[in-house]
């Protein structure tokens, strides 16, 4: 039976579209984790898709390998929510705080988008450290995966810088004085101390600092992160997922990517998004008073897990806390150069065991200790007196300034 003319036209159009479309476009789906197998660009796009879906993963790939996908999913959530926030956020000392108030109080669902961004920033650090711990203790950094291990460490550093630059953007008292304390401490670290002056851009944390942090957060770091992620994915697919000791790589003899592993990834992704949305709805990030360089806050409220760790290092170890953290990071990066024996059992790798306990165990201890720190340290009080001499006029009251700025912002600046 002959097809109706409209159906014939659609069938012909679909056939022409498949012939004219390069299968390489499927690389976008591969980057998003919807495909895993290689893309055969010599085939039409529909056949290349079916071939990629039939790719089989090793049988030892299971749920414990989901932390990498969770990290990537949270990163994409940060990108999406960050773009939405950038529609309304204004990176200036006069408008930053009112724009945040406008987002959470006036923009439809703005409060949820903002808190999704905050919670994703917390959970991505936890997921990334869990992923690194699995790779580290399974000795998956050994040859031929040394480069990928180094890329993973660079991604951890980029995520930390992402969070650090974004932490100042609300421009409230808590973020302002936390960043001030961290920069003052980095200023005393040998070699990298000059970085604090470069980031600050002024004698104290000011509009110059806010502008530099914003540029890093939304322009420079995203490109670096995407380049590292693409490199990381390509190396992972080239070398495959590291097998347990005593087993071969086993590509092509395990479970099919579609539907088994794709359904597993979808399940994990759904649970992660559900947890993130629930946390954002039930535990929103509070907002302090507007940032004021002449008035210390009564308390510091942390909204990022790395801030807790940083404050613990600063308060208990001082400048040496950052020196120790940097040294541990360098040791992790150099470990594959010294631990090259084909030995995967942890008890046979004492150097790796000690280093892992120092880094991952120390992070947990510092996190727990930092959660107890809520007051501004004495050294900030001394610093505050130097930037606010008695001859300076008294600053305008916080409540009055906040109301005026928010009112102006709502009346016509957007």
N, C-alpha and C positions, 0 to 999 in steps of 0.2 A: 504494500500500500504506500503510495507516494505521500511524503510529508507535506503539510500545508506550507505555502510559500514563506510566511514569517519564520517558521521553524527551520526551513532550509537556509534562509538568510542567516539566522543565528548560528546554525551549525557551521556554515561556511566561515562566518566571522570568527568563531571560536577556533577553527582549524587554522585560519590565517594568523590569528593572534599567537597561537602556540608556536607556529613556525617562525614568526618574526621576533619572538621574545627570547633573549639569551637566558639559558638556565642559570647563569651566574647571579641573577637577581635573587635566587634562593639563598644566597649567602646572607641576606638580611635575616631570613628565618633561622638560619644556622647560628647567626650572632645572637639572636634572641633566645636560643635554646630550644626552638621548636623542631630543629633537625640536628642530627649529630654526625651522620655519615658524610663522606665526601660528595661533592656535587660534580657529576659528570657533565661537563659543558658540551660534549659532543652529541648528547641526546636532546630531543625536544624537551621542553620544560616539564610536561606532564610525566614523561618516562623518567626523567632525572629525579623528579620528586618521589615517584614510587620506589626507585632504586635507593634513594637516601633513606626513606622510611624503613626499608627492609634491612638496613644495617644492623648488625648484631653486636651487642656489648658483651664483655667477658662475664661469666657467671658469678664472679666474686664482687661485681658492682652491686651495691645494695643501698639500704637506707642511710648507712653511716657516711655515704659519699654525698649526702644532700646539702651539707653545710656550704659548699661552694656555690650551689645554685641559690640557696637562701641569701647569701651575701649579694649575689648579682641581682636578685629580685628586689632586695631592699635598696640597692643602689639605683635601680630604675625608678623605684617609688620616690627616692630623694630627688631624682632629676625631674619627674613629673610635678611633684608638689613644689619644688623650688622654682620651676618656670611659672607656675600659677601664682606663687607669692611675689615673684618679680614684677608681675603686672601692676602691683599696688605699692610695693616697697620703694622708699626713696632714701638713698644712701647719703644723708647729710645730717649733721648734729641737730639741726632745727626740725627736720621732718621725719627722721627715722622712727623715733618713739611714737609720734602721732600716727604714722602710717601703720605701725603694728597695732595700735589701738583701733584704727579704722578697719583693719583686716579682721580682727577678732570680734568686733562689735557690729559692723555695718555690712561687710561683704557677705553674701549668702554662703553659708557653710565655710566661711573663711577660717573660723576657729578650728574646724576639724582638719582642714588642709594644713594649717600651721602645726597643729599637734601631731598630725601624721608625719610631718617633716621632722619634728623633734624626736618622736619615738623611733622613727626609722634610723635616725642618726645614732641613737643609743643601741638599737638592736643590731645594726650592721657591725659595730665594733665587737659585740659579743659573738655574732655568727662568724666573723672573720677570724677572731682568735680561736674559736672552736675548730674551724676549718684548718688553720695553721697547726693547731695542736694535733689533730688527726694525722696530718701529713708528716709532722715532725716525729711523733712517737712511732709511726709506722715506717720511718726511714725512707719516705718517698722523695726525699731531697737528694738521694744518691744518684750517681750517673745512671742514665743520661739526662736526668731532670734537674741538674744544678741551676741552669739558667731560669727555669720556671720557678724554682724556689726563690731565687733572687728577685724575680718579677713580683712574686707574691709579697715579699717583704717591702718592696717599693710601693705596692698597692696599699699595704698597711700604713706606711708613712703618708701617702697621699690622703687616705681616709682620715687620719689624725689631723693633717693640716686642713682638710676640708672642714672638719668639725671645729677646729680652733679658729679659723677665719669666720665661720658662720656664727660662732658663739657671741661675737661682739655686736652683730647686726641688730639685735633688739634695742641696743643702746639704753639699757636700764642700769640701775646701780649695781646689780649683781654681775652682769656681764662686764660692765666697765671696770670694776675694781678687781675682778678675777683676772681679766686680761692684763691689767696693770701689774698685778702681782707676778704673773707668769713672765711677762716681758722683763720686769726688773730682775727676776732670778736668772733668766737666760742671758741677760746683760753681763752677768758675772761668770758665765761658763767660758773657759778658754777656747779659742779658735772660733767657735760659732757665736760668741757674744755679740759680734758686730751685726749679726742678723737681727737682733732686737732693735737696734737703731734704725736699720733699714725698714723693718715692718712698722715701727712707731712713726717715723717720718716727722717727728716733732720732739720737743723736750718732754712732753707728757703725752698720754693717749688723748688724741683730739680728732677733729674732722679729717685731718690727713691720714691718721691711722684707719679710721672708718672707711675712707675711700680706697685705701690700699687693700684692706681686708675684703671689701666688696669686689674689687677687680680680681683678686686671686680666687675668690669663692665662685664667681659666676662666669668668668672669662677664661682664666689661665688653667685652673685645676681641672675643669671638665674635659678639656682636650687632652691633658696628660693622662687622666684616668681612662678615657676611652681608648687611647693608644696602648696603654699597658694592658687593659682588659683584652683587647683584640690580640695582642701578642701572647698573652697568657692562654687564651682559648686555642690559638693555633698550635702552640707548643704542647698543650694537653692532648689535642687530637693527633698530633704527630707521634708523640711517644706513648700515648695511651695512658690509662689509669694504672698506677703502679700495682702489681700483683702482690699478694701475700708471699712470705718467704716459702720457697720450695715449689712455687707454681709458676708456670709460664704465663706470658701475657694473654694468650688464648683468644685473640680477636677472631670473630667470625664463628665461634662455637658456643656462644652464650645465649642470652635472651635477646629477642628483637627489641630495637629501640621503640618501634611502634607496634602495638599499643602499650606494652608493659612498662618500659621506662618512662615514656611520655606521660602515662597516667600516674605513675609514681611522682614525677616532678609536678604535675598539676595538683595532686593531693597535697604535697608539701607546700606548694605555693599558696594554695587556698588557705591552709591552716596558718601560715605566716601572716598573710594579709588580714585574716580574721583576728589574730592576736594583736596585730599592730593597730587596727581600727578600734578594737575594744579598749586597748590601753589608752589610745588617744581620746576616746570618748569619756572614759571613766577617770582618767588621771591627767587632765590638761596641765600644761606647763604654766605655772603662775608668772605674772609680770611684776617686776619691782617698780620702784619710783624711777623717773627719768634720770639718766646719767648726769652726775654732777661732780666735776673734778675738785670742788671745794668742800665736799661733804661726804664723809665716810658713812656707809650704811651701817645700821645696827647689826645686821647679820648678812651672810652670803648664802644664797640658796643655789645649789648646783642642779643643773638640768641635763647634764651630759656625763656619762660614766668616766670619761677620760679626765674631766675636771676633778673628780674625786681623787683619781690616781695622782694627778699633777699636784693638787694641794697637799696630799699626804707626803709626796716626795719633797716638796718645798718646805713644809712646816717641820718635818722630822729630820730631813737630811740636808736641807738647804741646796746650795748650788751643786753639791756632790750627788744629789738625787738625780738630776738631769744627766750628769756625767755618767753615772752608773747605768741609767736607762740607755744612753747612747752607746756605751760600751757593750751592753748586752745585745743591742741591735746589730752592731758590727760583728760580734762573735757569732750570732745566728747566720749572718750573711757569709762568713768565712768557714762555717762548719763543714760544708761539702768538700772543701779543699783538703781537710784533714781526716774526715771520716769517710774514707773511700773503700773500706773493706766490704766484701759482699756479706755483711752480717746485719740482720734485721732485728734480732731479739734485743730488747731494751737492756736486759741485764748484762749483755755482752758489749754494751756501748756506754761505759760509765761517764765519758765526757759529755755525750748527748744527754744522758739522764740528769746530770748535775746542771747543765745549762738550761734544760727544759724546766726543771723545778725552780730555778732561780727566776726565769722569765715569766712563765705562766703562773707558778705559785706566788711569786712576788707581786704580780699584777693583782691577783685576787686579794692578797693581804693589804696592799695599798688601797685598793678599792674599798674594802671594808673599813680601813682606818680613815680614809678621806670622807666617808659618809658622816662621820662624827664631827667634822670641822665645819662650823657655820659662822664663826666670828672673823672679823678683819684682823690681820696680824699687826703687832706693834710697829713693825717697820713701815707699814703703810701710813700709820698715824704720824710718824716722823716726817715722811715724805709729803703728806698732805699739808703739814704746817709750812713746809718750804715753798709750796706753790700757792699758799693762801696766806700771805703776810697780813699782819694786823692792819696795815694801811689800806688794804683792799676794801672796797665797799661790800656790804653784805649782799650775798646773792638773793635774787628774787625767790620767794617761797616756792617749794616744789609743787604744791597742790595748785597754786595759782598759775604757774608756768605751764603745767601739764594741761589744765583746762583750756588755757588760751591757745596752745598749739593744736590741741585736738579740735577745738572749735574752728580755727582757721582752716585746718586740713579738710574738715567735712564741708565747709561752706563753699569752696570753689577750687581747691588745688587739684582735685581729681576730676 
